[in-house]
């Protein structure tokens, strides 16, 4: 049943849209003036350096206009509105809509999409052994909101670029590239060397920077150097960190699976490929410990935040009955690893929560082995 408040809000929204359309028709845009305004914005280095993104995807670098570029293009074009809204939120997903509308020509683009409540809120995408960490379900309202906003802004960008004239967008892109390239007074080789020296001074190896850009340093172009300059400025303002932007490279070769890691001290256990695992030296138990941490990640203890590390350490200490965290300073004994591995193999996320927090309903999985299929 529609309430009086709802009816009032609906009428207000209709009146607001009608007023916007009338204003756009009464004051039509001057396209040449809008073009010059946008080109003037693209001629500013501070804007041009933020006009493009460049990320490695599928082993190849991907580039394109950023959200900031699309919003500035819409602002300069005038008589245009865009945005996004959350239509419905469920436990595991949100239904969203993003739109762009040229009020003067009544050209619009609306895109509905689903934003799953999953992601890496505060954990890296890969563990210490190089294997992918399980995707985390987002439950904190702030994490869900930020994930929805991030996805919606990218869809809004596509809607804006679809509504704006192609010639207008392409001319802005060309002007931004010209601004980034500058007058050529400083050779690009010198600019590459300067960028490399800057990151090396911060302890960031060249390999990590090249992984971020997606191509070797010898192939960096002016837009790539602009991306790096933006990162430096964001780090200096405290918005990001170098560790977030340049994660440690993953180990080469096929990552060992959780099954292989968990069975690395069991000579009779087959690997995923059907091969047997040799018994390692008792002192060289790091692969087995990594396997324990990989299993903990599957049980909900994924990430590198202080809280997650503390919960992993407390879980190990509880299982072995002494102060231990699996590190070189407080290592697990080789004789303790099989028992911990057995408990983790049979455990469920609820059992881990119950053991750490004392919540009901998380019986020790070792008490009823016949129920573990």
N, C-alpha and C positions, 0 to 999 in steps of 0.2 A: 504494500500500500504506500503510495507516494505521500509524504508528509508535506505540510505547508512550507517548512524550511527548504525542503528539496525543490519544491516548485519555484520558490523565490530564487534559489541559486541557479536553477535552469534558465529562468527568465533573464537573470542578470548576465549569464554567460552568452545567451543569444543576443542580447542588446549590445554587449561588449564587442562581439564579432561583427555585428552589423555596423557599429561605429567605426571599427577599423577599416572595413571595406569602403564605407562612404568617404573616410578621410583619404584613402589611397586613390579613389577615383577623382576626388576634388583636387588633389595635389599630385598629379602623375609625375613620375620620376623623369629627370633629364638624364638619359642614358650616357651621353658624353661626359656630363659632370660626374656621374657615378663611376664611369671608367677611369677618369683622371684621379678621382679620390682614391680608388683602389690601387692604381699604379703608384700613387704617392706613398701609400702604406707599404707596398711591396719594395719600394726603394729604400726603406729604412732597414739597416742591417739587423737591428734587434728583432724585427718581425720576420725578415727573410730567413734568418737562421732557424726559426721555429716553424717554418712553413712546410717542412717535409720530414717524414719519418723514414728510417731505414733499419730494417730488422732482418736477420737471417731466418728463412722459413723454408723447410724442405730442402735444406742444403744450399739454397740460393738466396741472395739478398733481395728483399722486397722493399720497394719504396713507393711513396705517394704523398698527396697533400695531407696535412695534419688537420685535427679538429679546429685548431686555432686559425688556420688558413680559411677553412670553410665559414667559420663564424664571422671573420673579418670581411670576407667576400659578401656575405649576406648583409652585413651592416652597411657597407658602402653602397650596395645595390639599392637598398631602401625599399619601403613598402612591402616588407617581407617579414614573416614570423616563422619560428621553428621551435621545436622543443621535444620533450618526451614525457611520458606518464606511465605509472604503474597501474595496470588495469585490475590485477588480482594477484594475491600472494598466497601460495600454498606452502606446505612443509618443505618441499624439495625444489620448488621453482617459482618464478614470478612471470606473469604474462604482462608484456610491455608493448608500448606503441611509441614510435618516433615519427615525426612529421616535419615537413617544410612546406610553406604556403606563400606563393606570390600573390598578395592581396590585390594587386592591380590587374593582373592577367587571369586571376583565378586558376593558376597552375599550381597543383599541389602533389605531394608524394607522401603517402602514409605507409608505414611498414610496421606490421605487428610481428612479434617474435617472442620466444620463450628464453628466459635467462635462468639456467640451472643454478641452484645454490651450492655450487662446488667451486673449488679453487685452492690456491696455496696462500692462505691468509697471512701466515707468518712462518712458512717453512720453505726450504728450497725445493726445487723440482726433482732433484736427484740426491740420493744418499751418498754417504762416504765411499761406498763400494761401486758407485756408478750406476746402480739400478734405480729405476724410477720409483719415487715415493708414491704411495696411494693418494689419489685425489681426496682432499679433505672436504667433508660436508660443512658448509657454512651455517652456523646456527645463531651466532651473535648478530643482533639487528644491525649494528654498524657495519659488519663485514658484508652482510647481505645487501645493505643499501649501497655501499661503495662498489660492490661487484655489479649491481644493477645499473648504477650511474655510469660506470666505465663502459659497459656493453652498450647502453643506450646512447652515449655520446658518439660512439663510432657509427651506430646506425643513423643517428641524426646527421652526421657528416655526409654519409652517402645520400641521404634525402636532400640535403641542401645542394650538393653538387649536381644532383639529378634535375633540380628545378632551375638552377641558374643557367644562363646561356653558355654554350660550350666555348664560344669565342672569348667570352669575358673571363672564364676560368683559365683557359689556355694562355691568354695574354698575361694574366697575373702570375702564372707559374713561370713563364719565360722571364718576366721582370725579376722575380725572386731569385732565379738562377743567376741572372746577370748581376744582381746585387751581391750574392754570395761569392761569385767569382772575382768581384772587385776589379781594380784596374791592372792587375797582374804585375804590380811593382815588386812583390815578393814571390819568388819562384815557389811552385807548389812543393817541390822537393824540400825546401827549407821549412815550409809550414808543416810538412809531415814529420820532419825531424824534431821540430819544436814540440809538436803534440806528443810524440813518443817520449821525449825527455821529460815532459811534464808528468806523464802517467808513471814513468819509471821512478821519478822522484817521490811519488806517492806510494811506491811499492806495488804497482800494478804491472805485471809482466805484459810484454807486447802480445803474447799469444792470447791473453784474455781480451785485450782491446780488439784484436783482429777477429776474435769469435763474436764480439758484439756487433762489429760492422758487417762481417760476413765475407770480407775479401782481405787478401794480404795488404800490408801497409804500402807496398809499392804501387798498389792499384787504387789507393784512396783518392777520391775526387773532392772538390770543394764542398759539396753537400755533406760528405762524410765528415770532413773536418768541422763543419758547422754543427753536426750532431754532437761531436765530442766537446765542442765549446759550450754548447747548451748544458751538457751533463756536468761539466766543471762548474758552471755558474749555479746550477741547482744544488750541487754538493756544497758549494761555498755558502749558500743560503740556508743549508740544513734541511732541504726538502728531500734529499736522497743521500745514499751512501755509495761509495765506490764498490763495496762488497755486493750490494744489491744490483748495481748496474753491470759489474764485471765479475760474475761468479767464477769460481775455480773450474777449470775444464774437467770434464769427466774422463775417467780412465779409458784408454783405447781398447778395442776388442770387444767381444760380447760380454756384457755384464753377467756375473754369476747370479743365478736365480736364488730366491729365498730357500727353495728346497735343497739346492746344492750347498748353500751356506750352512743351513741347519744340520746337514748330514756330513759336514766336512771332517768331523772326528769319528765318524762311523764308517769303517772300511767296508762293511757289508751293504751299505745303503747305496742304491744306484742314483746317478745324477739324472737330470732331465733328458740327457742324451742317451741314457742307458748304460753309461760307463761307470765303473766303480771309482770311488774316491780313495786315494792313498791316505794312510794314517799320517798326519803331519807330526813334526817334532812337538813334544809336549810343551816346549817353551814358545813355539810359533803358533799360538791359538788365535791370532787376530781374525782370520777368516771366520772361525766359529763364533767369535764374539760379534762380528759384523752380522752374522746370520741371526743372532739373538736380537740385535737391534732392528734388523729388517722385519722380524716377526712382530716385535713390539709396535713398529709402525703400522702393520696390518691390524693390530689390535687397538689402534686409536692414539698411540703415542708417537706421532710423526711430527717432525720439526726440530728446530734448534733453539727454541725460546728457552729462557731460564726455567719456566714452569715445567715444560715438557722434559727437559734434562733432569730436573729434580725428581719428577715422577718415575722416570726410567731407573734412576739410581736407587730410589726407595724400593722399587719393585725388585731389583736384583738383590738388594740388601735383605729384604724380607724373605726371598726364596732361599738364600744361602745362609742366613742367620748371622751375618757380620757386615761391617762397613765395607762396601765394595761398589764400584761404579763401572767396572769394565775397562777403565783406562790403564795406562802404564803405571800410574801412581797407585791405583787401587785395583789391581787386576783380579780377574776370576782365575781360580785354579783349574787346571785341566780336568781334575776329578769332579769339579762342581758343574762344569758345562753340560754334561748329559742330563743331569737332573733338571736344570733350568730349561734346557731345550725340550724335555718331555712335558714339563708343565705348560710352557708357552704353546707347544704344538696343540695341546688339548684345550687350551683356554679360549674364552670368548671375551669380547670387549666388556661385557657386564661382569665377568669374573675378575677382570683386572681392576675395574672400578670398585668392586666390592672389597677386594684385597687392600687397595690403597686408601679408600675412603670409608670403609666399613658400612657400605650401603647394603640393604637386604636384597636377596634374589640373585646373588652372585656366588653360588656354591663353588667350592674348589673342584675344578674339573677332574682332579685325580680321584675324587671320592666315588664317582660313578663312571668308570671307564667303559662299561658296556653301552652307555648312551652315546659315546663318541663314534660316529659312523666313519 
